[in-house]
Amino acid sequence: MSSTDIEQAHTPAKKRGEKKPNFVLRIILFIKQVIAELKKVNTPTWKQLRNYFFVVLGFVIVMMVFVTLLDQLFGFLTLFVFGTAV
């Protein structure tokens, strides 16, 4: 499939004055486009992957501490407003 075919596939059939391609042709076009996009994907190196892992892990730990502190604060405020727990 040439790049012109792909460009035409992105243009609605009504604008081109053509009938809409049948279901099977649209599925085939979709699969070809998916494969073309997957060929553009770059897999990260081991060093990049390790760095991404630690950045995400650090962010998750910071968010866990933040949510824990908020939970404790709201717990203390609730006890202060409504008295001691039963």
Number of C-alpha atoms within 10 A of each C-alpha: 8 6 8 9 10 14 9 11 16 9 10 12 13 9 7 11 8 9 9 13 12 8 9 9 11 13 12 11 17 14 12 14 14 11 11 11 10 10 9 8 8 7 8 10 9 9 9 11 12 12 12 13 12 12 12 12 12 12 12 12 12 12 12 12 12 12 12 12 12 12 12 12 12 12 11 13 12 13 12 10 8 8 10 9 6 3
